[in-house]
Amino acid sequence: MLKGIDHVVIAVPELDEAIRHYGSVGFNVVPGGKHSIGTHNALIAFRDGTYIELIAFLTPITGHPWYKALQTGGGLVDFCMMTDNLEGDVAAFTRAGAAMGAPSSMTRKRPDGYELSWELSIPAPPWNGRLPFLIRDHTPRTERVPREHEHRNGIAGIRGVTVAVADPEATATIYRGVLGAAGEKIERHDLDAEGLAFAIGPHRIELVAPKSESSPIAKWIRARGESPFEAKLISTIPASEQIDPLLLRRARLGIA
């Protein structure tokens, strides 16, 4: 069963620069180490257990969808869901009509030398980005997620993710099959968009389509295809003191 968002992924061209920038706007950024596939990351952990992953490529991986997205600006590129039954959820997505990759192992060596290990199941095209990838830890999750989760800017967690899609119903069919929920019809007047929203644990996944060609969603789909558009973060401080999302450069991070 899907439990909620594990983390969201932001692709950046240069990791050290991203660490400095996100630190300058009040995030406590922790270097994560190097992955076995040729990437390295830094993590922004929150008190609700979720986190933001800043990821950069040490060498080009031309076939990787995150590397492709990086060539058109980077920013928010994907989102990951926690599950208490990886094989069962992979089977549920498959029955609903979405091809999911078989669980595959990955590792990351932290700066202190500790090697983390986990399994991922990643949606195959055309579903990657429209659906989450799934994770199961081999080493304890408490070792994968930094313990430093307090931030000067008051951000305390992730509320949800907005996914830009051409046809919300087409993608919603998969979520309905997995979740057994109809979804809530929504209007995003700020984006000139409409669609459907689903609750997964404490989080909200919005599938929105543009209502006009001038919608930011339409522009996003033309540039990046159907993919995550925005992550909404939870703030514990008054709106007047909140971080300006425009300071987060190419990653669209809204503040709730």
N, C-alpha and C positions, 0 to 999 in steps of 0.2 A: 504494500500500500504506500502511495506517495504521502510523505509527511510534511512537505513544504520546501521552500527554497533553501538550498545548501549555500550557494554563493552565486554571484554574477561575475562575468568576465569582461574586463576592459583591456583591449589590445593597445599597446603603446609602442612607439618606435624606439624609444630609448628608456630603459628601466630606471637608471639612476636619476635622470631628469624628472621622470614621473614621480619618483619617491620624493624628490625635493619639492615639486609643485604641490602634490597632495598634502605633504606636510605643512607647506606654507599657508594652506587654507584651513588648517586645524585638524587634520586627520593624523592619527598615530599609525604610521606605516611601518610594518615589520618585514624586513627582507626574508623571502621564503626559501631561496635556493634554486638549484638547477634540476630540471626534469630530464628524464632519460631520452626524450625525443628531440632535444636541442632547443629548449626554451628555458627561461628563468622568470621568477615572479617575485612579487611583494604583496603582502596581504594587509587589508584593513578590516579587522575583526570588530564585531559589535556585540553589545551585551545580550542581544536576543539570540546569539549563537550563529547568526549568518555572517557572511563577510564578502568584501569586494576583492577580487583577484586582479591585480595589475600584471599583465604578462607581456613579455617581449621575446622576440626570436633572436637566438644567438647566431643562427645561420638561416638563410632562406629555406622555407618549406613550401614550395610553390603550390602543392596540391592541398594544403591545409586551408579550410575556409576562413580561419582567423587571420592567416597571413594574407589571403586575398582581400579581406575586409580592411586590413591595415593599409593596403595600397590605395584605398579610396577614403582614407581618413582615420581609420581605427575607431576608438571609442568603445561603446558597449557592443559586444559581439555575440554573447551567449549567456545562458543561465542553466544552472544545475539544480536538480531536485534530490532531496534525501528520500530514501526508500527503506522500508524494513523487509522487503522481499524483492530483490533485484530480478531474479528469474521470473517471478510472478508478474511484475510490472512490465518487463520486456514482453512477456506473452500477451498481456492486456493491450499494450500498444499495437502489437502485431495483429491481434484479433480485430482491433478497431480500424485497421487498414494502413498503419504506418510501419514501414520497415525500420527495424532497430538493429544495430550492430550487436553481434554476440559480445558479452562482457570480455573486455581485454584489460590486462594488467598495465599499470604505470607506476613509476617511482619518482621520488624527488628527494634529493639530498639537501638537508638544511645546512645553513652556514656553520652550525655546530657539529656537523658530521652525521647527525641522526638521519637514517634513510626511511622515508615514508613509503608506504605501498598501498595501492587501492585498485579497484576495478571500475571501469566505465562502460556504459552502453550508450552509444551515440546514434541519434536518428540519422538515417540515410537520406540523401537528397530525394525529393524536394522538401523534406520535413525538418532538416537540420536548421536550427534557429527559430523555427515556428513552434517546435516542441522542445522540451528540456532534454539535456543529457542526464543520465542517472549515474549515481556513484554508490559504491560499497567499499568501506575501508577494510584493509587488512590490519594495518597498524591502528592504534586507537585514534579516533577522530580528535580527541583532545590534544594529540601531538600535531595533527595537521593544521588545526586552527590556533592562531596565537592567543595567548591569555591576556594580552594587552588590548582592552576593548573600550577604554574611555578616551573621548576625543574633545579637544578644546571647542570645537564647533557645535557640540551638543548632539551629534548624530548617534542614534542608539540602535538602529536596526534597518531592515529592509521591509517595506510594506508590500511591494509587488513589482511586476514587470509588465510593460506595455509592449506588445508585439505588433509590428506593422504587417498587415496582410492585405491581399487583394480582395479576398472573399472570406469574411469571418465564418460563414457557415461551413465552408469546406474544411477549415482547420478545426472548428468547433466539433465537427463530427468525431474527430479523434478524441478530444477531451471528454466528450459525452460518453464515448465507449469505454474510456478508462475510469472516469469518475462516477458515472451513473447519475450525472446532474445535467439539467437542461441549459444552464448558464443564464446570466442576467443581461438583458438588453441594456446597452449604455450609449450615451452621447458624450463625446469629448468636444465640446464647443471650442475649447482652446486650441484644438488641433483640426477643427473642421472635419471631424471624423466620427464614425459610429461603429458599433460592433457588439461583442458579447464578452462578459467577464465570468471567470470561474474562481471559486475559492478552493485553495489547496492548503490544508492545514491553516495556519494563521495568515497565509499570504493570498494575494489576488493576482491572477493572470488576465490581462485584458488583450483581446484580439480586436484590433480596430482597422477599419478601411477608410480611405479618403472619401469625402463627399464631393470634392472638386479637385481639379488638377493643380490648384494653388495650395492645397493642403500640405502641411509639412510631412504628412504621412505619404502623400503621393510623391513628393520630391525624394523622400527617403527610399521608397521602393524603386524608383527609377535609378537611383545611385547605388543602392546596396541590396536590392531584392527584398523579399519577405524575410524579416529578421527582427530581433529585439530593437526597439526604438528608445525606450526610456526605462530606467529603474526609479522607483519612488522610495525615498529614504524617510525614516522616522526621526523627527527632531524632538528634543526635550526642552528647547528654549523658545522664547517668544519669536514670532515671525519677524519682528523688526531686527532681531539679532542673528537671524539665520544666514548661513553662507549663501552667496549668490550663485545659483547653478551655472551661470555663464562663466564663472571662474574655473569651472571644471573642464574647460577646453572642449574637446570633441565628444566627451561622454555626457550624454543627456541624463542628469540625475536630478529628479524633482524632489522637493522637500514637502513632506506631509506635516 
